């Protein structure tokens, strides 16, 4: 009788093969057919809960979760292709949430490398050479890679931030900075200026660049506690999908070619009924269908959140990323359908990994260099660079440098022949590719 771990490993391999086949357009019903059709001898190994080995490759050093006995990962021998690591098992395991088991230290070490994408590319490159296959870019207009532009609309007005910014300067003993914040507070109130309402400026910027993006709107109702400053942000984010100005800007965005999506509230990731209600409220106010979501604070309960999202009728999610780092949470820059580890069944929701967040990248010493390095790695794989730039940061007084970096990234990617799109456009293209 086959042992349970072996059954799970084989299901992971089958899922990994499906992911590989959909990425490269290779037809294969199962592992046996794939091996026969493409003359591939596959290795089977145990995938562990930690990084076991690092191997120097033509793509730099890659982490592996199994023992690697041969530094040549894939080779041609006697008209056959020999794979010296359990590629499909690794892909299936990782996309099933395996990396969530890693320590923070291990995750930080591997976050800037799309190693799962490279695992697959190393194998495909040999198959392509063996069978003289012709390939074309994944994206429309023969673009080399894709950039997905997104904005989380956490708040539509500045509230408690006047106090927290003032307090931060006092803590640093920066009297001049604290005085400026006081002046901003009174001048904004007198002139009725709202520094966080940046929609029109952002639309003009993107229109001048010839691009469109996705805006995720939030309806927050989490509890606020006076003596718990971590909850104050929930108060600042108290706006409704039914607010007149919010409805009008959503309708204007959609009319002019931008996408409106749902920014699931802080606690909705673990509450299907709440998530469903928020989606219904948004669609009712917006008067149109909503296709995608990003959970607020990047909150995810894996795989339950993805299960709930799919059951509400949403088609895609773009939550999978980091608040404190930029890079590849699951080692991939490509969209994928997650798998439920308990049932080993593929979920309907399409995950578009979030790669670079504004607040996270400005923690680094040189944000532009960090962004450029990530973009170059994604370009080599032909994947998707998903950017999250909160709409409120498009105010130079409040967030100096954020707008400039965003514009610089877009221009750099356009020069490198990127297809720049909304999240739902990515969703549509990838689903049509999978179904072709």
C-alpha positions, -999 to 999 in steps of 0.1 A, spaced: 0 0 0 12 35 -8 21 55 23 2 88 29 33 110 26 39 95 -8 4 101 -19 7 138 -9 40 140 -27 25 126 -59 -4 150 -57 21 179 -53 40 166 -83 9 165 -104 0 201 -94 36 212 -100 34 197 -135 1 215 -142 17 248 -132 48 241 -154 26 230 -184 3 260 -182 33 284 -180 50 270 -210 20 257 -230 32 221 -228 4 195 -229 8 166 -204 -20 147 -187 3 133 -160 39 127 -149 42 95 -169 30 110 -201 53 140 -196 83 118 -191 75 97 -221 66 126 -245 96 147 -236 121 120 -228 126 132 -192 139 111 -163 127 127 -131 142 125 -96 121 120 -65 131 135 -32 118 145 2 110 182 4 119 195 38 107 223 60 139 243 57 165 253 32 188 223 29 212 233 1 224 263 -20 236 255 -55 255 278 -78 237 280 -112 238 302 -143 211 322 -124 231 327 -93 229 307 -60 195 291 -56 180 277 -24 167 241 -23 146 222 2 161 188 -7 196 173 -9 212 181 -42 238 155 -52 247 170 -85 254 206 -92 242 201 -128 204 204 -121 193 193 -156 214 175 -182 211 157 -215 223 120 -215 219 97 -244 191 116 -261 172 118 -227 169 146 -202 179 139 -167 166 161 -139 187 159 -107 162 175 -84 125 169 -77 113 199 -96 75 193 -97 74 182 -61 92 214 -51 69 236 -72 37 219 -59 48 221 -23 59 257 -25 27 269 -42 8 249 -16 21 272 12 53 253 22 73 284 27 50 295 55 68 270 77 102 287 73 118 308 99 119 346 94 157 343 89 153 318 61 126 338 44 147 370 44 176 351 28 155 338 -1 130 366 -6 148 385 -34 151 355 -57 123 341 -79 138 307 -74 106 287 -82 105 305 -116 141 295 -122 135 259 -112 110 256 -141 131 276 -165 162 254 -160 141 224 -170 123 241 -199 155 255 -214 168 219 -219 135 207 -233 134 236 -257 169 229 -269 163 191 -272 131 195 -293 140 228 -311 108 245 -297 99 280 -306 85 302 -278 69 336 -276 64 361 -248 35 354 -223 21 389 -227 2 409 -254 21 428 -281 51 405 -276 61 423 -245 90 408 -225 73 409 -191 44 426 -173 39 453 -147 7 453 -127 0 487 -112 -22 488 -80 -32 512 -53 -48 505 -19 -72 532 -8 -67 528 29 -81 562 38 -95 591 19 -87 619 44 -59 626 68 -70 623 105 -49 608 133 -17 611 112 -14 648 122 -9 637 158 13 606 151 36 625 128 39 654 153 47 628 181 73 611 159 92 644 155 89 651 192 103 616 200 133 624 177 137 658 194 131 674 160 114 707 171 115 721 136 98 691 121 71 691 149 64 728 142 59 721 105 33 694 113 14 718 136 14 744 107 1 717 83 -27 708 106 -40 744 110 -34 754 74 -52 723 61 -81 728 84 -85 765 75 -82 759 37 -101 726 39 -72 710 21 -72 671 22 -36 659 14 -48 623 11 -73 629 -17 -49 624 -45 -71 606 -71 -71 634 -97 -34 640 -95 -27 602 -98 -50 599 -128 -33 628 -145 1 612 -138 -8 578 -152 -27 593 -181 5 612 -191 25 579 -189 -1 561 -210 -10 535 -183 -39 524 -162 -40 508 -127 -63 491 -102 -77 509 -71 -88 487 -41 -114 505 -20 -117 497 18 -148 497 41 -133 493 76 -153 488 108 -127 472 131 -129 483 168 -109 513 179 -94 514 214 -84 548 228 -54 534 247 -42 511 220 -25 532 193 -23 502 170 -61 504 165 -62 542 158 -56 535 121 -90 518 119 -106 552 128 -87 570 101 -100 545 76 -137 550 84 -152 558 50 -181 541 33 -186 528 -2 -218 549 -2 -201 582 5 -210 606 -23 -174 616 -32 -162 579 -30 -190 567 -54 -182 595 -78 -145 589 -80 -150 551 -84 -174 557 -113 -150 582 -128 -121 558 -125 -140 530 -142 -153 553 -170 -118 564 -179 -103 529 -180 -90 523 -144 -101 492 -124 -120 493 -91 -114 464 -68 -122 454 -32 -97 461 -3 -110 435 22 -112 450 57 -87 441 84 -107 411 98 -124 400 66 -96 376 57 -110 351 83 -147 358 79 -165 347 47 -198 364 56 -180 397 62 -161 394 30 -192 386 10 -211 416 25 -182 440 17 -182 428 -19 -219 431 -22 -218 467 -7 -191 477 -31 -208 463 -62 -241 479 -52 -225 514 -47 -202 511 -77 -230 497 -98 -208 472 -116 -191 439 -111 -159 437 -91 -134 410 -101 -105 413 -77 -93 419 -42 -64 426 -20 -68 420 18 -60 450 40 -26 448 58 -19 418 35 -38 396 60 -41 360 48 -52 328 64 -39 302 40 -57 286 23 -90 297 39 -89 333 27 -84 322 -9 -112 296 -5 -136 323 8 -126 348 -20 -134 322 -47 -167 313 -31 -178 349 -32 -173 350 -70 -141 370 -70 -117 359 -98 -83 370 -85 -64 381 -54 -32 401 -51 -24 399 -14 5 375 -14 35 396 -5 54 413 24 48 444 44 85 447 55 104 434 25 101 435 -13 104 403 -34 89 369 -39 69 354 -10 65 321 -28 95 323 -50 75 332 -81 65 363 -101 38 345 -120 1 342 -113 -10 308 -101 -41 290 -87 -33 281 -51 -38 245 -38 -56 236 -6 -31 215 13 -57 197 33 -78 186 3 -49 188 -23 -74 205 -47 -67 235 -68 -87 266 -59 -106 288 -83 -90 321 -73 -60 333 -93 -32 347 -71 -12 376 -86 17 379 -62 25 414 -49 62 420 -54 70 457 -44 52 477 -18 59 514 -14 63 515 24 85 484 23 109 496 -4 115 529 14 129 509 44 159 501 22 189 524 19 185 528 -19 149 522 -29 156 526 -67 185 501 -68 163 476 -49 134 481 -73 156 479 -104 172 446 -92 138 430 -87 125 442 -120 155 429 -139 150 394 -123 114 394 -132 122 405 -168 145 375 -172 117 352 -163 90 370 -182 68 373 -151 48 400 -134 61 429 -113 31 438 -92 35 473 -76 15 485 -46 17 523 -42 -10 535 -18 -30 563 -34 -23 586 -4 15 587 -10 11 607 -42 15 639 -23 51 652 -22 46 671 10 34 641 29 56 614 12 86 629 -5 101 608 -32 73 582 -35 57 597 -66 91 602 -83 101 566 -77 68 553 -90 72 573 -122 108 562 -126 98 526 -123 71 529 -150 94 547 -174 122 521 -168 98 492 -174 84 509 -206 120 512 -219 125 475 -213 94 465 -233 70 457 -204 33 453 -208 18 476 -181 -17 467 -171 -44 466 -144 -47 435 -122 -78 423 -140 -61 426 -173 -34 403 -160 -61 380 -147 -78 379 -181 -47 372 -201 -34 345 -177 -68 327 -176 -70 328 -214 -35 313 -216 -44 285 -192 -76 277 -211 -60 278 -245 
